[in-house]
Amino acid sequence: MVDRLFSDPGLAELYDTLCAGPLRAARDDFGFYLPYVMSASTVLDIGCGTGELLHMARESGHTGRLCGLDPAEAMLGQARRRRPDVEWVLGEPGSAGWQGEFELVVMTGHAFQVFVEDEQLRSSLAAIRTALTADGRFAFETRNPAARAWEHWVPENEVELADPRGGVLRSRHEAEPPVGDTVTFRQTLTGPRWDVPQSSVSTLRFLGEGELSSFLSEAGLTAAEQFGDWDGRPLTDDSPEIITIAVRS
Ligand SMILES: C[S@@+](CC[C@H](N)C(=O)[O-])C[C@H]1O[C@@H](n2cnc3c(N)ncnc32)[C@H](O)[C@@H]1O
């Protein structure tokens, strides 16, 4: 089941505002991925959400096939409204049955971490491999568990954002202690547009580099390149991110 943050149209409408944060910052991850997208003529963005990366690709002059896949209709609704010249498909990696069609499959915004169960992860990776052309690439990131990002997901780190409709939105996270390699957390939004706080509970998986490599290998994929952060620095034990460019083995 998709988290309420993505399935509720009123919250999905705020997704890009929440990602941009209080400083309305450009997303470093998109700066990293955009050149990969621009150099591939066929691109599938899995867990595309509001489709910001593919919007950027079209705006930057991409003329090939761009396809965004997401199981949350509310997020795709945001994507479709802005950009009808991209294929927006409702579903999960296995549901569309694409075979050998995409030079690049990308997953951004830590969408890869939604694959919490082993079977879900295995079947998703198998479907991604099948969707790739013979020399296609799968580019994605997962937060490095060693960096313990969830320790910052505490109410004291609440942020204030300007609501596009006016007024101030407040967003806070409260993470539960990890269970195995998963972390469950609640995101709560308050602001003048609601009478009561709006909450969404999510669970994400934090795979280490070794386990990730095993799942990739089992699916017939190999990490061709790995980076530790969005400036392209090498992956180290304490890098915040495990950014992987995988190819078919
Ligand atoms: C944190 S958002 C990332 C959105 C976008 N990729 C970005 O970078 O902003 C995670 C997205 O994953 C989607 N999602 C949830 N479960 C999924 C699944 N099983 N397969 C693919 N996408 C999924 C959600 O609906 C949501 O749009």
The ligand as an SDF file (V2000), in Angstrom:
LIG
                    3D

 27 29  0  0  0  0  0  0  0  0999 V2000
    9.9360    9.8130   -2.0560 C   0  0  0  0  0  0  0  0  0  0  0  0
    8.9320    9.6770   -3.4850 S   0  0  0  0  0  0  0  0  0  0  0  0
   10.1010    9.9660   -4.7810 C   0  0  0  0  0  0  0  0  0  0  0  0
    9.4540   10.6260   -5.9720 C   0  0  0  0  0  0  0  0  0  0  0  0
   10.4180   11.0670   -7.0630 C   0  0  0  0  0  0  0  0  0  0  0  0
   11.1580    9.9520   -7.6080 N   0  0  0  0  0  0  0  0  0  0  0  0
   11.3740   12.1170   -6.5550 C   0  0  0  0  0  0  0  0  0  0  0  0
   12.5930   11.9480   -6.6680 O   0  0  0  0  0  0  0  0  0  0  0  0
   10.9260   13.1410   -6.0760 O   0  0  0  0  0  0  0  0  0  0  0  0
    8.7030    7.9320   -3.5530 C   0  0  0  0  0  0  0  0  0  0  0  0
    7.7560    7.5190   -4.6680 C   0  0  0  0  0  0  0  0  0  0  0  0
    7.7580    6.0820   -4.7460 O   0  0  0  0  0  0  0  0  0  0  0  0
    6.4540    5.6710   -5.0510 C   0  0  0  0  0  0  0  0  0  0  0  0
    6.2820    4.2500   -4.6970 N   0  0  0  0  0  0  0  0  0  0  0  0
    5.7780    3.7370   -3.5650 C   0  0  0  0  0  0  0  0  0  0  0  0
    5.7510    2.3930   -3.6500 N   0  0  0  0  0  0  0  0  0  0  0  0
    6.2690    2.0690   -4.8670 C   0  0  0  0  0  0  0  0  0  0  0  0
    6.5050    0.8540   -5.5580 C   0  0  0  0  0  0  0  0  0  0  0  0
    6.2360   -0.3210   -4.9980 N   0  0  0  0  0  0  0  0  0  0  0  0
    7.0180    0.8980   -6.8030 N   0  0  0  0  0  0  0  0  0  0  0  0
    7.3270    2.0790   -7.3750 C   0  0  0  0  0  0  0  0  0  0  0  0
    7.1270    3.2760   -6.7710 N   0  0  0  0  0  0  0  0  0  0  0  0
    6.6080    3.2690   -5.5310 C   0  0  0  0  0  0  0  0  0  0  0  0
    5.5670    6.6200   -4.2590 C   0  0  0  0  0  0  0  0  0  0  0  0
    4.2320    6.6360   -4.7330 O   0  0  0  0  0  0  0  0  0  0  0  0
    6.3000    7.9300   -4.4400 C   0  0  0  0  0  0  0  0  0  0  0  0
    5.8110    8.6640   -5.5470 O   0  0  0  0  0  0  0  0  0  0  0  0
  1  2  1  0
  2  3  1  0
  2 10  1  0
  3  4  1  0
  4  5  1  0
  5  6  1  0
  5  7  1  0
  7  8  2  0
  7  9  1  0
 10 11  1  0
 11 12  1  0
 11 26  1  0
 12 13  1  0
 13 14  1  0
 13 24  1  0
 14 15  1  0
 14 23  1  0
 15 16  2  0
 16 17  1  0
 17 18  1  0
 17 23  2  0
 18 19  1  0
 18 20  2  0
 20 21  1  0
 21 22  2  0
 22 23  1  0
 24 25  1  0
 24 26  1  0
 26 27  1  0
M  CHG  2   2   1   9  -1
M  END
$$$$
